[in-house]
Amino acid sequence: MPKGIPKNGFRNRKALARKSFDDATLQFEPEVVESDDQIDARIRERFEILEDLTNATVDGVSRAMIVSGPPGLGKSFTVEKVVSRLDAFDYTIVKGFVRATGLYRILYEHRKKGQVVVFDDADSIFFDDAALSLLKAACDTTERRIISWRAETTMKLDDGDAFPTSFEFEGSVIFITNMDFDRIVDNQAKFHEHVAAMISRAHYVDLSMKNRRDYFIRIKQVVSEGMLANSLTQHQIKQVVNFIEENIDSLRELSLRMAIKIASTMKSNPSKWERICRVTCMR
C-alpha cells in the first residue's frame, strides 16, 4: 500500500467516522415519552379525522382515501358507520381477494358520482399489476377519470351484453389496510412505487398506533363509548379493562375483539372468567 494511505483506506475511515458520529448523535437524542392523556388525544384526533374524511368521501368531495392501521381497533367500524348512511345500492364493501376482472366490474357498477367502493383488507390488488392500474385510474386527480379494459377476454353484464371497454368513473374509493404504507415506501419494498403512487392520489390516514400501550388506550376509548354496555355492568366493564391493562404484555393480541372475547367469558362464567382467560387469551 502506498505510503500515507491508512491501512483500512480512506473510504473505510470515513464510514467509521460517520458511524461514530451517528452513534454519538443517537446517544444524546432525548426519548419522547407520551403520557396516557397525550396518547389518548393523539389517537382520538386521528379517528376524528378519519370520520371527517370518510364523510368527505361519501359526499364526493374527496375521490379517494387510504386508511392504514393495526387490525381490530376500529378502522372498518368507523368507515362502515359513515358509509352506511348511503342507500344500499350506492356503496359496496369488498373484502378479501380481488382479481382485475372483478375490480373492473365493481368500479363499473359504482361509477356514478356519490357512489363509494370500500376495499377492506383487499391487499391482493397491490400484487396484481392489472388491478393496480385500474385502481390508480379510479383514484387519479385528472378532471375526467377514464377506466379501460382492452383485453381478449370479454366480460358480460348480467343481461348478457358485453361490458364497455372503457367508462368514466365519478365515484369514490376507500381503501382500508393493515399495511404501513409509509414504511413500505421508506424501505423501498418490492411494490413501493405502486404504494407511493396510491398515496399521491388519495388522502392517507395513518392511525399511528405503534405499540401495545397505544392499542390499550384505543380499546379504553371504544369501551368508554359503550361497546360493552349492553352485556356487562359498569363494574364488570372496569374489571375487563383492568385485566387487559394488567396483562398488556401477555395477551395474544390487543384488539377490540379481545375485549369482546374477555367480556363474553365473564358473562358466561362470572366466577371463573379470569382463569379461563389466562388459559385461552394469553401466551
Legacy VTK file of the C-alpha trace (Angstrom):
# vtk DataFile Version 3.0
C-alpha trace
ASCII
DATASET POLYDATA
POINTS 283 float
0.000 0.000 0.000
1.431 3.452 -0.916
2.864 5.478 1.904
0.441 7.867 3.541
-2.735 5.821 2.872
-4.261 4.275 6.021
-4.362 0.504 6.192
-8.179 0.444 6.068
-8.368 3.014 3.267
-9.934 6.452 3.299
-13.399 5.129 2.479
-13.494 2.801 5.484
-12.205 5.521 7.758
-14.959 7.820 6.541
-17.591 5.165 7.175
-16.183 4.537 10.633
-16.182 8.247 11.410
-19.754 8.556 10.168
-20.847 5.609 12.316
-19.194 7.180 15.364
-20.989 10.452 14.640
-24.344 8.677 14.266
-23.815 6.704 17.472
-22.934 9.874 19.333
-25.943 11.676 17.911
-28.295 8.853 18.856
-26.854 8.740 22.338
-27.862 12.320 23.035
-31.282 12.310 21.355
-33.928 12.609 24.094
-36.511 9.837 24.141
-40.028 11.117 23.554
-42.339 9.613 26.165
-46.059 10.316 25.941
-48.449 10.226 28.868
-51.667 8.237 28.588
-53.567 11.501 28.152
-51.303 12.523 25.277
-51.683 9.126 23.618
-55.453 9.334 24.076
-55.579 12.810 22.492
-53.385 11.765 19.549
-55.375 8.645 18.736
-58.731 10.350 19.286
-57.741 13.119 16.863
-56.735 10.572 14.205
-60.082 8.767 14.415
-61.966 12.066 14.299
-60.033 12.974 11.140
-60.796 9.512 9.746
-64.512 10.114 10.279
-64.326 13.614 8.748
-62.503 12.355 5.649
-64.892 9.426 5.285
-67.775 11.899 5.300
-65.969 13.950 2.638
-65.504 10.814 0.528
-69.145 9.797 0.910
-70.187 13.320 -0.111
-67.982 13.092 -3.215
-65.707 15.944 -2.098
-62.783 13.530 -1.792
-62.136 10.979 -4.527
-60.005 8.532 -2.597
-58.839 7.713 0.915
-56.406 5.140 2.311
-56.720 4.106 5.961
-53.714 2.326 7.461
-53.503 0.911 10.966
-53.335 -2.242 13.081
-56.155 -4.802 12.881
-59.063 -4.989 15.263
-59.040 -1.419 16.588
-61.936 0.207 14.749
-60.814 1.253 11.246
-63.530 -0.687 9.445
-66.176 0.095 12.057
-65.582 3.848 11.748
-65.687 3.812 7.943
-68.698 1.497 7.687
-70.647 3.569 10.224
-70.346 6.609 7.932
-70.762 4.798 4.614
-73.916 3.007 5.782
-75.858 6.288 5.703
-75.899 5.940 1.910
-78.585 3.974 0.109
-77.670 0.291 -0.148
-77.077 0.433 -3.919
-74.723 3.432 -3.630
-71.909 1.651 -1.830
-70.266 -1.733 -1.632
-67.724 -3.220 0.780
-65.229 -5.572 -0.841
-63.218 -7.918 1.373
-60.566 -10.484 0.516
-59.088 -11.484 -2.819
-59.942 -9.374 -5.876
-58.997 -10.126 -9.489
-58.588 -7.384 -12.081
-61.757 -8.519 -13.884
-63.751 -8.400 -10.665
-62.338 -4.969 -9.831
-63.330 -3.621 -13.258
-66.874 -4.858 -12.749
-67.109 -3.385 -9.224
-65.879 0.019 -10.374
-68.277 -0.014 -13.337
-71.264 -0.855 -11.141
-70.405 2.029 -8.758
-69.140 4.532 -11.288
-71.644 7.336 -10.657
-70.965 10.418 -8.554
-71.926 9.832 -4.936
-71.241 6.087 -5.079
-68.494 4.603 -2.911
-66.397 1.435 -3.103
-64.728 0.324 0.149
-61.874 -2.191 -0.111
-61.317 -3.724 3.313
-58.222 -5.955 3.660
-58.183 -6.477 -0.108
-54.417 -6.055 -0.340
-54.141 -8.567 -3.203
-54.807 -5.617 -5.523
-51.287 -4.352 -4.845
-49.747 -7.598 -6.092
-51.614 -7.542 -9.417
-50.330 -5.027 -11.976
-53.574 -5.026 -13.968
-55.779 -4.495 -10.904
-53.469 -1.818 -9.557
-53.564 0.072 -12.857
-57.379 0.098 -12.696
-57.338 1.294 -9.095
-54.871 4.082 -9.854
-57.053 5.218 -12.754
-60.114 5.284 -10.470
-58.289 7.438 -7.908
-56.497 9.747 -10.322
-56.589 13.513 -9.877
-57.338 14.306 -13.524
-60.564 16.122 -14.368
-62.034 13.009 -16.025
-61.129 9.519 -14.828
-61.431 7.055 -17.686
-61.035 3.358 -16.840
-60.336 0.976 -19.718
-60.328 -2.803 -20.221
-58.985 -3.788 -23.623
-58.203 -7.471 -23.367
-59.028 -10.510 -25.453
-61.405 -11.683 -22.729
-64.880 -10.111 -22.985
-66.732 -9.607 -19.725
-70.525 -9.922 -19.691
-73.158 -7.894 -17.882
-75.979 -9.671 -16.045
-78.237 -9.307 -19.097
-75.638 -10.952 -21.327
-74.411 -7.820 -23.059
-70.685 -7.141 -23.106
-69.136 -4.694 -20.631
-67.975 -1.473 -22.289
-64.247 -1.395 -22.977
-63.988 1.933 -21.130
-66.111 4.170 -18.935
-65.847 7.342 -16.883
-65.569 6.767 -13.140
-67.059 9.523 -10.969
-67.369 7.588 -7.707
-65.082 7.465 -4.677
-62.791 4.781 -3.308
-61.805 3.971 0.282
-59.007 1.504 0.914
-58.634 0.003 4.425
-55.411 -1.877 5.117
-53.209 -3.182 7.926
-50.107 -2.379 5.876
-47.903 0.543 6.912
-47.627 2.380 3.583
-45.048 4.875 4.873
-42.736 2.063 5.951
-43.175 0.264 2.622
-42.148 3.405 0.732
-39.269 4.237 3.094
-37.879 0.686 2.909
-38.387 0.553 -0.868
-40.190 -2.779 -0.661
-40.939 -4.679 -3.857
-44.071 -2.718 -4.769
-43.171 0.606 -3.072
-43.566 2.597 -6.298
-47.200 1.476 -6.625
-47.859 2.311 -2.971
-46.297 5.761 -3.405
-48.479 6.299 -6.492
-51.603 5.471 -4.482
-50.598 7.786 -1.610
-50.165 10.632 -4.112
-53.719 10.053 -5.407
-55.508 9.757 -2.057
-55.856 11.190 1.413
-53.679 8.931 3.555
-54.741 8.402 7.173
-52.107 6.683 9.301
-53.756 5.864 12.615
-50.340 5.915 14.290
-50.704 3.113 16.799
-47.196 1.756 17.050
-47.037 -0.118 20.360
-49.130 -2.095 22.827
-49.790 0.921 25.059
-51.358 2.731 22.085
-53.536 -0.317 21.415
-54.705 -0.423 25.020
-55.608 3.276 25.047
-57.666 2.769 21.885
-59.517 -0.165 23.489
-60.289 2.039 26.513
-61.679 4.732 24.213
-64.106 2.404 22.460
-65.148 0.676 25.696
-65.827 4.069 27.306
-68.104 4.888 24.347
-70.336 1.948 25.283
-69.034 -1.050 23.351
-69.686 -3.463 26.259
-72.554 -1.579 27.918
-75.265 -3.909 26.610
-73.714 -7.050 28.077
-71.911 -6.030 31.296
-72.373 -3.764 34.299
-70.068 -0.784 34.766
-68.200 -2.657 37.494
-67.675 -5.637 35.199
-66.514 -3.377 32.367
-63.941 -1.850 34.696
-62.746 -5.359 35.608
-62.305 -6.225 31.925
-60.284 -3.058 31.265
-58.134 -3.647 34.354
-57.499 -7.254 33.306
-56.338 -6.117 29.865
-54.041 -3.469 31.341
-52.539 -5.835 33.910
-51.782 -8.382 31.183
-50.918 -5.975 28.383
-47.680 -7.807 27.511
-49.074 -11.337 27.822
-52.325 -11.262 25.851
-52.221 -12.952 22.459
-53.444 -9.744 20.857
-54.634 -6.320 21.902
-57.780 -5.546 19.961
-61.466 -4.813 20.324
-62.090 -8.478 19.513
-60.022 -9.463 22.530
-62.013 -7.120 24.787
-65.265 -8.640 23.492
-63.883 -12.159 23.994
-62.945 -11.429 27.619
-66.319 -9.764 28.239
-68.240 -12.738 26.832
-66.210 -15.102 29.029
-67.037 -13.008 32.091
-70.734 -13.025 31.216
-70.879 -16.776 30.633
-68.791 -17.757 33.657
-68.623 -14.928 36.247
-66.783 -16.998 38.877
-64.011 -18.429 36.678
-63.652 -15.907 33.847
-60.146 -14.791 34.830
-58.815 -18.356 34.997
-60.390 -19.177 31.645
-58.982 -16.035 30.013
-55.489 -16.709 31.344
-55.582 -20.083 29.593
-57.308 -19.070 26.350
-56.277 -15.448 25.792
-52.693 -15.327 26.987
-49.444 -16.634 25.604
LINES 1 284
283 0 1 2 3 4 5 6 7 8 9 10 11 12 13 14 15 16 17 18 19 20 21 22 23 24 25 26 27 28 29 30 31 32 33 34 35 36 37 38 39 40 41 42 43 44 45 46 47 48 49 50 51 52 53 54 55 56 57 58 59 60 61 62 63 64 65 66 67 68 69 70 71 72 73 74 75 76 77 78 79 80 81 82 83 84 85 86 87 88 89 90 91 92 93 94 95 96 97 98 99 100 101 102 103 104 105 106 107 108 109 110 111 112 113 114 115 116 117 118 119 120 121 122 123 124 125 126 127 128 129 130 131 132 133 134 135 136 137 138 139 140 141 142 143 144 145 146 147 148 149 150 151 152 153 154 155 156 157 158 159 160 161 162 163 164 165 166 167 168 169 170 171 172 173 174 175 176 177 178 179 180 181 182 183 184 185 186 187 188 189 190 191 192 193 194 195 196 197 198 199 200 201 202 203 204 205 206 207 208 209 210 211 212 213 214 215 216 217 218 219 220 221 222 223 224 225 226 227 228 229 230 231 232 233 234 235 236 237 238 239 240 241 242 243 244 245 246 247 248 249 250 251 252 253 254 255 256 257 258 259 260 261 262 263 264 265 266 267 268 269 270 271 272 273 274 275 276 277 278 279 280 281 282
